[in-house]
Amino acid sequence: MDKSLRIIIYIVLGLTGINALITFFEKSQLKQIQKNIEASQRNIDTALNYINASRARLDSLQGDVDKFKYYIKNIQTNVSILNTKKEIEEAKSNAKLKETLGELNEKVKNFKEDLKATDSLPPIEVKPL
């Protein structure tokens, strides 16, 4: 029995040693896995910071684009107003010009009639504008 007890003790000690080695290697692998997970978490945090900074820049650019659209619309509206005012002034000017032209043609007719009475000058040719 003494020999079988020794064999069992050696077997138990061998198994305990093997178990200790396996546990040691598993712990070192778990530590490596934990380090990899921590490094990945830092990379994810860094990427999130970059995304948030980029989102803030995009929001700022969108605000600038909206402001620029407002300025362009304002300029277009002002140009339309000025163009309409110019067209109104041109219409008024054309109406006055036509009225003045009519008055001048009437004066020319009156002068021609006056000249016919005396008939001392040759006829005046009137060219339309």
Secondary structure, 3 states (H helix, E strand, C coil): CHHHHHHHHHHHHHHHHHHHHHHHHHHHHHHHHHHHHHHHHHHHHHHHHHHHHHHHHHHHHHHHHHHHHHHHHHHHHHHHHHHHHHHHHHHHHHHHHHHHHHHHHHHHHHHHHHHHHHCCCCCCCCCCC
